[in-house]
Every structure is written in structure tokens, then in C-alpha cells.
Amino acid sequence: MSSLNSNSQEKDIQAKTPQTKYQELLQYLQSFDNIAVAFSGGVDSTLLLTAAVEALGADRVLAVTAASLFFPLREKDESVAFCEQLGVRQVVVQKDVMGIPGVPENGPDRCYHCKQALFKDLQCIAAENGFTTVCEGSNMDDNGDYRPGLIAIAELGVKSPLRHVGLYKKEIRELSKDLGLPTWKKPAFACLASRVPYGEPLTDAKLDRIGKAEEKLVELGFGNMRVRDHGDGEVARIELEGTDIQRVMEPEIAAEVDAYFKQLGYTYVAVELTGYKTGNLNRQIAAEELAEESKKQESFARGADAPEE
């Protein structure tokens, strides 16, 4: 696709209202006989699952949730509760992500290997239950970051309906609020492996430590945040948004966080002064490599989810 055509397409997408895009989403989903949705319980997959049920009816939709060390138990529990509320069947599969080759080593391509294995399993589960189309909930904002997992998804022929109709995260939250979904203001979440710098091996103990540290911050009322684990537990670097940076430095809260984190095994507890930003650890990837990989994933994404004639 030429740069001119790409820019023109981008302008067309941005000119549409979220409500128009949602109607296009429903029409797109109606083109399938049935759909199995990779459902994490997050903002994006919750809207996608809701739209799928609206478009096809609950009996033609299956939610598949992968439970693993990469996601806190509360995320799985919330996904189960929502599926029950929506009246859609859910299959929860326990996945040994640390047994996937290329994952424990935590190289820059970790997400590719993980997504490839997870979605192959999901496709098998879908087929066993009579479902022919598998969908996942990435959105347009994912195109602008280093997301090697998108390449694996496209290679497997998994559909990305939210990107297909050009929905951005902000629009997904707006639509979710309009639809009365409980996730409309839910903090963004990514797998716990993304808290560890590339090249530092992943371990069960490390992931458990990160999960417990972030759960503590959730209990204290912090929203979008990350606990980055450096040097195998030597440093916990907390990323927070806006006024939360000042709040975590209040003496009483700072003392509680510091004591709990050190109880988990951290030697030092630090706060990132520039705040929270999704994909922060991607800064360690060379700019040339990042640009090349981003171009490749966008090419795969366009090819895999181009409108059908």
C-alpha cells in the first residue's frame, strides 16, 4: 500500500464517528456463521464479545479465555462473571506459558512465540466446539507500537474486527460507556511478562512477585500503572499516571508500598519520574529494528484483515 493511499485511508477512518464504526463492526461480524472470541476480560475484548453477541446471538458465540502466570487471577474471575452476565458460553483453558519455546528466554520476539502457541490452541478449542472463525481484540493504537504478536495472529488467519473497522482505544472506551459495560474505565492491562526487560529471563517466582506487587497498588486505589522488575528483583520501578505519582510519595503510602515490596524480595523501590506509558520497555530495542518490525506487523495486519470482496 502506498504512503498516499495509507494516509487517505487513515483520514477516512478518523472522519467516522465511533457509533458509525460500531455499526460497521456489527455488519462485519454478521458476515460470519459463528465466532470464537479470545476473551481476556479487558476493555477491548469485552466490547468485541458484546458486539459479537449482539450481531449473531449468544448461541453462535464462544468466549475462550487463557489462564496463565501472565495474568492475575482477578482478571480470569472478572471474565467468568461477565460471560455469565452476558449469557455466553465460555471455555477457560490453563496454559503453561513457561513451557512455550522462546518465552522464558524473554527475547524481543517473546510475544510472537507466545501468541502463536496460544492462538493455535484457541483455534483447536474453537474447532472442537464447532466454531469456524476466531477473533481477537487488538485496536488501531496497537499498530503504532512494537507488537510482534500481531504478526503471529495474522499468520494464523485470526480476525481482528476492531482494527478492521478502525476503532481506537479512546473510541472503544466511549462505546463501552454508551453500552453500559463495566470495563469502560477499567485500567489498561498487558501480560506480566511485559514488566521484565528483554533479555532478562522469566521465572515463575519473578512473575508471581510482579503480580503481587501490582495487586498491592490496585488495593491502594492506583489506576493505570506498571511495576517493572529489573535485575531479577533488585529494583522495582513503579510507573504511575499524573497525580498518582505525587500520591504514592505521600509518607504513609510510600512507607506501606516500600515495606510490602521489600517483603516480596525487592532490594530497592523506585518511581519512574516520567510516569506510565504503555510499551515503555520497547525503548531498549534499536530504533531501526523497531521501525522494521512495526512496518512488518502493519503489513501482516492489513493482509490478514483486508475487507473481503
C-alpha positions in Angstrom: 0.0 0.0 0.0 1.4 3.4 -1.0 2.0 6.1 1.6 -0.6 8.3 -0.2 -3.3 5.6 0.0 -2.4 4.8 3.6 -2.7 8.4 4.6 -6.0 8.7 2.7 -7.4 5.6 4.4 -6.3 6.9 7.8 -8.2 10.2 7.2 -11.3 8.2 6.2 -11.1 6.2 9.4 -10.7 9.2 11.6 -13.6 11.0 9.9 -16.0 8.4 11.1 -17.8 8.6 14.4 -17.3 5.7 17.0 -21.0 4.9 16.5 -20.7 4.6 12.8 -17.7 2.3 13.3 -19.7 0.2 15.8 -22.4 -0.3 13.2 -19.8 -1.4 10.7 -18.4 -3.7 13.3 -21.8 -5.4 13.7 -22.1 -5.8 10.0 -18.6 -7.3 9.7 -19.3 -9.8 12.5 -22.6 -10.7 10.9 -20.7 -11.9 7.8 -19.5 -15.0 9.8 -21.6 -18.1 10.7 -20.2 -18.2 14.2 -17.3 -16.7 16.2 -14.9 -17.7 18.9 -13.6 -14.7 20.7 -10.2 -14.6 22.5 -11.6 -13.1 25.7 -9.4 -11.7 28.5 -12.0 -9.6 30.2 -10.2 -6.4 29.2 -11.6 -3.2 27.6 -11.1 -4.3 24.0 -12.2 -8.0 24.1 -15.2 -7.1 26.3 -16.5 -4.7 23.6 -15.8 -7.3 20.9 -17.6 -10.1 22.7 -20.6 -7.8 23.4 -20.8 -6.8 19.7 -20.4 -10.5 18.6 -23.4 -11.5 20.8 -25.4 -8.5 19.5 -24.6 -9.4 15.9 -25.0 -13.2 16.0 -26.8 -14.1 19.2 -25.2 -15.8 22.2 -25.6 -19.3 20.8 -23.3 -18.5 17.9 -20.6 -17.0 20.0 -17.9 -18.7 22.2 -15.6 -16.9 24.6 -12.2 -18.6 25.1 -10.1 -17.4 28.0 -6.4 -18.5 28.5 -5.5 -18.5 32.2 -1.7 -18.5 32.9 1.0 -17.0 35.0 1.0 -14.0 32.8 -2.4 -12.8 34.1 -3.7 -12.2 37.6 -6.4 -14.5 38.9 -8.7 -11.4 39.3 -8.7 -11.0 35.5 -9.9 -14.5 35.0 -12.6 -14.2 37.6 -13.9 -11.0 36.1 -14.0 -12.6 32.7 -16.1 -15.5 34.1 -18.5 -13.1 35.8 -19.0 -11.1 32.6 -19.7 -14.1 30.4 -22.3 -15.3 32.9 -23.9 -11.9 32.9 -23.9 -11.8 29.0 -25.2 -15.3 28.8 -22.4 -16.5 26.5 -20.6 -19.9 26.8 -17.0 -19.6 28.0 -14.1 -22.1 27.9 -11.3 -21.4 30.3 -8.0 -23.2 29.4 -5.0 -23.3 31.7 -1.9 -22.7 29.6 1.7 -23.4 30.7 3.2 -20.3 29.0 6.6 -21.0 30.5 6.7 -24.3 28.5 6.5 -22.4 25.2 9.9 -22.3 23.4 11.1 -18.8 23.1 9.1 -17.4 26.0 11.2 -18.0 29.2 14.2 -16.6 27.4 12.3 -13.3 27.0 13.8 -12.1 23.8 12.2 -9.2 21.7 10.2 -11.9 19.9 8.8 -13.4 23.0 5.3 -12.2 22.3 5.4 -13.7 18.8 6.1 -17.2 20.2 3.5 -16.8 22.9 0.7 -15.6 20.7 1.4 -18.2 18.1 1.1 -21.1 20.6 -1.9 -19.6 22.4 -3.9 -18.9 19.3 -3.1 -22.3 17.8 -4.6 -23.8 21.0 -7.6 -21.4 20.7 -8.2 -22.5 17.1 -8.2 -26.1 18.2 -10.7 -25.4 21.0 -12.9 -23.4 18.6 -12.9 -26.3 16.1 -13.7 -28.9 18.8 -16.7 -26.8 19.7 -17.9 -26.3 16.1 -16.7 -22.7 15.7 -15.0 -21.7 12.4 -13.9 -18.1 12.9 -11.5 -16.9 15.6 -11.4 -13.2 16.5 -9.2 -11.2 18.9 -9.4 -7.6 20.3 -6.4 -5.6 19.2 -7.2 -2.0 18.1 -5.8 0.7 15.9 -3.5 2.0 18.7 -1.7 -1.3 18.7 -0.4 -0.6 15.1 1.8 2.2 16.4 3.9 0.2 18.9 6.2 -2.8 18.7 3.7 -5.8 18.7 5.3 -8.9 17.2 2.3 -10.9 18.5 0.2 -9.2 15.8 2.3 -11.0 13.1 1.6 -14.4 14.7 -2.1 -13.6 14.8 -2.2 -12.6 11.1 -0.2 -15.6 10.1 -2.7 -17.9 11.7 -5.6 -16.1 10.0 -7.2 -14.9 13.2 -9.5 -11.9 12.6 -9.1 -8.5 14.3 -12.5 -6.9 13.9 -11.8 -3.7 16.0 -8.8 -2.9 13.8 -10.8 -3.9 10.7 -13.3 -1.1 11.3 -10.7 1.4 12.5 -11.5 1.6 16.2 -9.1 3.3 18.6 -8.8 2.8 22.3 -10.5 6.1 23.2 -13.4 5.2 21.0 -13.7 1.7 22.4 -14.0 3.2 25.9 -16.6 5.7 24.7 -18.7 2.9 23.1 -18.3 0.7 26.2 -19.6 3.6 28.3 -22.6 4.1 26.0 -23.3 0.3 26.2 -23.1 0.3 30.0 -20.1 -2.1 30.0 -18.3 -2.3 33.3 -14.9 -2.1 31.6 -15.3 1.4 30.0 -13.0 2.9 32.6 -11.0 -0.2 33.5 -7.2 0.4 33.6 -5.3 -0.9 30.6 -3.6 -4.2 31.3 -0.9 -6.2 29.5 0.6 -9.6 30.4 3.0 -9.6 33.3 5.9 -10.7 31.1 5.9 -7.1 29.7 7.2 -5.9 33.0 10.6 -7.5 32.5 13.3 -6.0 30.2 14.1 -8.1 27.1 17.0 -10.4 27.7 16.3 -10.9 31.4 14.9 -14.5 31.7 11.3 -15.0 33.0 10.7 -17.3 36.0 7.6 -18.3 37.9 8.9 -16.6 41.0 9.5 -13.3 39.2 6.1 -13.2 37.6 4.5 -14.1 41.0 6.4 -11.2 42.6 5.3 -8.7 40.0 1.7 -9.8 40.2 1.6 -9.4 43.9 3.3 -6.0 43.7 0.8 -4.7 41.2 -2.1 -6.2 43.2 -1.0 -4.1 46.2 -1.1 -1.0 44.1 -4.6 -1.9 42.9 -5.7 -2.4 46.5 -4.4 1.1 47.3 -6.5 2.6 44.6 -4.0 3.2 41.8 -5.3 3.0 38.2 -3.1 2.7 35.2 0.3 1.5 36.5 3.1 -1.0 35.9 5.7 -2.5 38.2 8.9 -3.1 36.1 11.2 -5.7 37.5 14.9 -5.0 36.9 17.9 -7.2 37.8 15.9 -10.2 39.0 14.2 -8.4 41.8 16.9 -5.9 42.7 14.8 -2.9 41.6 11.0 -2.5 41.4 10.4 0.6 39.1 6.8 1.8 39.6 5.2 3.6 36.7 2.0 5.7 37.5 -0.1 8.4 35.8 -0.5 12.1 36.7 -1.3 12.9 40.3 -0.7 9.2 41.3 3.0 9.9 41.2 2.6 12.5 44.0 0.2 10.3 45.9 2.5 7.3 46.0 5.2 9.6 47.5 2.9 10.6 50.4 4.8 9.4 53.5 2.2 6.9 54.8 1.6 5.3 51.4 5.3 5.3 50.4 6.2 3.5 53.6 3.5 0.9 53.1 4.5 0.3 49.5 8.2 0.2 50.3 7.7 -2.3 53.2 5.4 -4.6 51.1 7.7 -4.6 48.1 10.7 -5.4 50.2 8.8 -8.2 51.8 8.3 -9.6 48.3 12.1 -9.6 47.8 12.9 -6.3 46.1 16.1 -4.5 47.3 15.1 -1.1 46.0 11.8 0.5 45.2 11.8 3.4 42.7 9.2 5.6 41.0 9.5 6.4 37.3 9.5 10.3 37.1 8.2 10.4 33.5 5.2 8.3 34.5 3.3 5.4 33.0 3.5 4.7 29.3 2.4 1.5 27.5 5.3 -0.3 25.8 7.9 1.6 27.9 10.4 -1.3 27.8 10.4 -1.2 24.0 12.7 1.7 24.2 15.6 -0.7 24.6 15.1 -2.0 21.1 17.2 -0.2 18.5 15.1 2.4 16.5 15.9 0.7 13.2 14.7 -2.7 14.4 11.6 -1.2 16.0 10.7 0.6 12.7 11.3 -2.5 10.6 9.2 -4.7 12.9 6.4 -2.2 13.2 6.3 -2.0 9.4 6.2 -5.8 9.1 3.3 -6.1 11.6 1.2 -3.4 9.9 1.8 -5.2 6.6 0.7 -8.5 8.0 -2.3 -6.9 9.8 -3.6 -5.3 6.6 -3.1 -8.5 4.6 -4.9 -10.7 7.2 -7.8 -8.5 7.8 -8.4 -6.8 4.5 -12.1 -6.4 3.6 -13.4 -9.5 1.8 -14.6 -8.9 -1.8 
